Amino acid sequence: MLSGEGNLATGMWTAVSGATAQAQQVEIIANNLANSDTLAFKKDLPAFREYLAAEQREPGPAQIQHRAIKDKDLYPLDGRDQAHVVVDGTYTHFKQGNLKVTHAPLDVAMDGPGFIEVSTPSGVRYTRQGSLKLAMDGRLVTTEGHPVLAVAAGGPEAGRTPAMEAARFINLRDRGSHLAISEQGEIFAGENLVAKLSVVEFGDLNKLRKSGGQLFENRDPANVSAAPVRTAVRQGVLETSNVNPVEEMTNLIKANRLFEQDLKALKTYGDLLGREVNDIGKL
């Protein structure tokens, strides 16, 4: 391969990687926009990383060449590194959304970093979507039907057996319609304390993983904060999505334009390679 051809091939791969990364960013932004009206939705952001092949290459034994060794055998890319960009995953932006007043007695919003602890078939999960309702049997559940859990005696991570979780279900059957929820999450039926919502805070929100339906999974028990809960529970209020449609539309336009620029660069490299093969080869 000619030196110029190697430069063009490397440039083509850089353009391809850039276009692929921008295409993934467009998908992430489109998902954010689709959930701009979803209660308590937390938007995702891509994390980009420049990939340097020389740094990522696994060290290994040198291969013995059964011929005369040339300089390009020692430096496969003629001393250059193969550099391109990749999407190194996504992370969730946990900025609190705006609070919307509904006056519904079972609507609650987390004013602070806390999450409501709920029970699902896959185990305990956490949510900030506080549009709660009563199931047919009187249990307090989420809109997806997951039972909301009361405070556990040993803390939120104490006891994860189905029986222990079932003992923490909040049952409001025959409690009347005059329900009040304090800022500490205490549920009162008239003057009687029925239960207290389990509101959990975490040391590192980046360790939480989305598991669908505005639910989050915490795989590190040590990540649960042992400090007193700072989050206030607001009754008759719901948290909206933290997606700013105007900002996301701007990001979408920017990502599309960068994608188009990468495609133009790719076409240019392809044209130059064609000319190098067809024109220079005739000399």
Phi and psi in degrees as a GROMACS rama.xvg file:
@    title "Ramachandran Plot"
@    xaxis  label "Phi"
@    yaxis  label "Psi"
@TYPE xy
-66.6878  155.181  LEU-2
-59.4606  -43.269  SER-3
-63.6218  -37.5105  GLY-4
-65.253  -35.9495  GLU-5
-64.9362  -39.5006  GLY-6
-61.2183  -42.8306  ASN-7
-66.5469  -41.7523  LEU-8
-63.1618  -40.8564  ALA-9
-64.3781  -41.7207  THR-10
-64.1661  -36.854  GLY-11
-62.3318  -43.0152  MET-12
-66.5808  -36.2112  TRP-13
-62.6884  -42.4099  THR-14
-65.8755  -40.6515  ALA-15
-62.5715  -44.8451  VAL-16
-64.3092  -38.5417  SER-17
-64.896  -42.2841  GLY-18
-65.0297  -39.569  ALA-19
-64.1923  -42.723  THR-20
-63.9618  -41.7744  ALA-21
-67.6757  -34.7731  GLN-22
-63.7326  -39.6947  ALA-23
-66.7225  -37.4222  GLN-24
-64.9302  -39.0117  GLN-25
-60.0839  -41.3327  VAL-26
-62.8336  -41.653  GLU-27
-65.2958  -44.5975  ILE-28
-64.8409  -40.02  ILE-29
-61.8744  -38.9472  ALA-30
-66.6709  -38.3725  ASN-31
-61.6455  -45.0529  ASN-32
-64.1554  -38.0197  LEU-33
-64.5253  -23.4418  ALA-34
-108.775  21.0507  ASN-35
-65.7987  -21.2992  SER-36
-107.095  7.50283  ASP-37
-82.0823  127.526  THR-38
-59.4356  131.216  LEU-39
61.8628  17.9386  ALA-40
-68.2541  139.308  PHE-41
-112.098  122.945  LYS-42
-72.212  156.049  LYS-43
-104.424  150.037  ASP-44
-131.038  141.55  LEU-45
-81.0187  151.887  PRO-46
-115.403  118.38  ALA-47
-96.277  150.1  PHE-48
-141.807  134.727  ARG-49
-81.4416  123.864  GLU-50
-95.7187  120.122  TYR-51
-109.338  113.044  LEU-52
-59.0984  -38.1469  ALA-53
-64.7052  -33.5157  ALA-54
-77.8952  -31.8935  GLU-55
-89.041  -14.4751  GLN-56
-68.8441  133.156  ARG-57
-71.082  132.44  GLU-58
-67.2319  140.801  PRO-59
-153.787  171.103  GLY-60
-66.5507  143.655  PRO-61
-70.5737  138.822  ALA-62
-83.5214  134.876  GLN-63
-80.4479  127.284  ILE-64
-92.7994  127.051  GLN-65
-92.6036  49.1028  HIS-66
-164.851  -179.586  ARG-67
-66.278  130.38  ALA-68
-81.0474  129.811  ILE-69
-108.746  165.7  LYS-70
-63.0603  -31.4677  ASP-71
-71.7555  -16.4178  LYS-72
-71.68  -32.4822  ASP-73
-80.4176  -30.9556  LEU-74
-128.081  90.5333  TYR-75
-55.3466  -27.4124  PRO-76
-110.876  30.6176  LEU-77
57.9283  39.692  ASP-78
86.9856  -7.27753  GLY-79
-95.3923  162.599  ARG-80
-107.184  148.73  ASP-81
-85.7766  104.42  GLN-82
-115.014  133.783  ALA-83
-155.456  173.396  HIS-84
-106.345  144.843  VAL-85
-134.921  155.719  VAL-86
-83.8711  116.313  VAL-87
-91.6027  31.1991  ASP-88
102.587  -176.305  GLY-89
-126.348  158.484  THR-90
-135.451  155.64  TYR-91
-94.9362  134.772  THR-92
-93.5172  112.542  HIS-93
-93.9748  19.5424  PHE-94
-58.1834  137.391  LYS-95
-69.3361  138.934  GLN-96
-81.3247  174.194  GLY-97
-69.4414  156.785  ASN-98
-101.249  131.236  LEU-99
-115.202  125.109  LYS-100
-78.5315  128.066  VAL-101
-119.056  -22.8897  THR-102
66.8353  4.68275  HIS-103
-75.2075  131.847  ALA-104
-65.0882  -24.2329  PRO-105
-101.652  7.27834  LEU-106
-88.522  127.329  ASP-107
-133.528  147.532  VAL-108
-126.052  142.893  ALA-109
-89.5858  110.62  MET-110
-94.136  84.3414  ASP-111
144.033  -169.126  GLY-112
-85.4573  3.41314  PRO-113
-77.1412  164.382  GLY-114
-130.185  149.857  PHE-115
-84.139  133.867  ILE-116
-88.2361  128.248  GLU-117
-131.838  160.661  VAL-118
-105.523  131.065  SER-119
-128.739  165.618  THR-120
-59.8561  -21.6641  PRO-121
-92.9803  1.99555  SER-122
117.874  -173.928  GLY-123
-70.1539  133.373  VAL-124
-131.32  172.074  ARG-125
-129.908  143.12  TYR-126
-146.05  156.421  THR-127
-112.76  1.05574  ARG-128
-79.8441  102.948  GLN-129
-100.098  23.3607  GLY-130
-81.3967  86.5592  SER-131
-94.1341  162.747  LEU-132
-152.642  172.395  LYS-133
-101.241  131.262  LEU-134
-76.8276  174.027  ALA-135
-60.8119  -30.5942  MET-136
-89.797  5.03283  ASP-137
93.8316  -1.88141  GLY-138
-74.064  147.425  ARG-139
-84.1025  120.493  LEU-140
-132.97  167.43  VAL-141
-81.9659  178.119  THR-142
-64.2741  -24.4744  THR-143
-87.6159  -0.411786  GLU-144
89.7455  11.6624  GLY-145
-82.6148  127.234  HIS-146
-61.9725  135.563  PRO-147
-82.9434  139.044  VAL-148
-99.8121  145.525  LEU-149
-87.0254  167.827  ALA-150
-61.1908  133.243  VAL-151
-88.9126  148.341  ALA-152
-62.591  -36.0424  ALA-153
-98.4393  13.6299  GLY-154
99.3347  166.205  GLY-155
-63.3758  -25.7748  PRO-156
-96.6356  5.13224  GLU-157
-89.3589  113.587  ALA-158
79.4843  108.13  GLY-159
-121.611  15.7136  ARG-160
-73.0109  152.567  THR-161
-55.0098  -36.7521  PRO-162
-67.0644  -40.343  ALA-163
-66.9181  -38.3678  MET-164
-66.7774  -42.6084  GLU-165
-62.3239  -32.2847  ALA-166
-69.0851  -15.5356  ALA-167
-100.026  2.17336  ARG-168
-63.2543  144.319  PHE-169
-99.6604  114.972  ILE-170
-107.012  120.974  ASN-171
-113.004  21.5805  LEU-172
-65.5246  137.361  ARG-173
59.8437  26.4455  ASP-174
-95.2559  -0.558007  ARG-175
83.522  176.55  GLY-176
-97.1706  -5.86547  SER-177
-92.7314  77.126  HIS-178
-103.04  137.271  LEU-179
-129.824  140.059  ALA-180
-122.66  122.201  ILE-181
-80.1006  173.467  SER-182
-66.3314  -20.9591  GLU-183
-87.4374  0.704961  GLN-184
88.139  9.42881  GLY-185
-77.3239  131.069  GLU-186
-102.07  121.985  ILE-187
-113.927  138.204  PHE-188
-109.72  99.3752  ALA-189
69.9193  -120.498  GLY-190
-101.749  1.16864  GLU-191
-93.5365  129.294  ASN-192
-78.9078  119.694  LEU-193
-93.0747  -49.5307  VAL-194
-163.934  175.063  ALA-195
-130.912  125.475  LYS-196
-59.6996  139.641  LEU-197
-85.0795  102.616  SER-198
-103.611  122.762  VAL-199
-116.854  138.233  VAL-200
-116.84  155.978  GLU-201
-124.451  150.086  PHE-202
-70.9944  -37.6323  GLY-203
-135.128  105.623  ASP-204
-66.3438  -23.2056  LEU-205
-67.9497  -14.1692  ASN-206
-82.8209  -10.6051  LYS-207
-77.1712  146.19  LEU-208
-125.817  134.453  ARG-209
-66.1144  139.146  LYS-210
-129.991  22.6141  SER-211
90.3263  150.376  GLY-212
63.9707  33.4266  GLY-213
60.8642  27.0077  GLN-214
-103.713  149.635  LEU-215
-127.167  146.546  PHE-216
-111.893  136.885  GLU-217
-113.524  113.83  ASN-218
-94.4034  -2.87045  ARG-219
-117.79  102.34  ASP-220
-56.8898  -29.6141  PRO-221
-72.3101  -10.5793  ALA-222
-77.41  -16.4685  ASN-223
-70.7415  125.397  VAL-224
-70.2535  134.179  SER-225
-92.0381  -5.42807  ALA-226
-73.4738  158.781  ALA-227
-57.0637  140.864  PRO-228
-67.1207  129.215  VAL-229
-95.8997  -14.5459  ARG-230
-73.4225  134.06  THR-231
-99.8016  136.517  ALA-232
-92.4596  122.63  VAL-233
-105.2  116.096  ARG-234
-81.3165  145.471  GLN-235
73.2082  20.4402  GLY-236
-137.26  146.682  VAL-237
-127.059  146.227  LEU-238
-87.4047  133.476  GLU-239
-91.3847  177.173  THR-240
-65.2602  148.173  SER-241
-92.7339  15.9282  ASN-242
-83.8195  127.168  VAL-243
-96.4012  105.978  ASN-244
-56.8086  -37.6435  PRO-245
-65.0206  -44.9628  VAL-246
-63.7542  -41.7507  GLU-247
-67.8797  -37.3143  GLU-248
-64.2969  -38.708  MET-249
-63.0519  -44  THR-250
-64.43  -36.5215  ASN-251
-65.7274  -44.0266  LEU-252
-62.8106  -42.7121  ILE-253
-62.1804  -45.2575  LYS-254
-64.8322  -39.2925  ALA-255
-64.3616  -40.1479  ASN-256
-67.4521  -40.429  ARG-257
-64.5306  -37.3572  LEU-258
-62.2057  -43.9248  PHE-259
-64.3622  -38.3986  GLU-260
-63.8152  -39.6315  GLN-261
-65.0959  -38.9402  ASP-262
-65.3896  -39.4451  LEU-263
-63.9423  -41.5957  LYS-264
-63.131  -40.0425  ALA-265
-62.0559  -42.5569  LEU-266
-64.9993  -39.3629  LYS-267
-62.9828  -45.0822  THR-268
-62.1653  -39.1588  TYR-269
-63.6653  -41.6894  GLY-270
-64.3602  -40.7424  ASP-271
-66.1108  -39.2715  LEU-272
-63.2728  -40.254  LEU-273
-62.5784  -42.3124  GLY-274
-66.8228  -37.3776  ARG-275
-63.542  -39.2264  GLU-276
-74.1003  -44.8132  VAL-277
-83.8048  -36.396  ASN-278
-94.7173  -52.6124  ASP-279
-65.8437  -33.7516  ILE-280
-64.4615  -18.9664  GLY-281
-82.8471  -14.7891  LYS-282
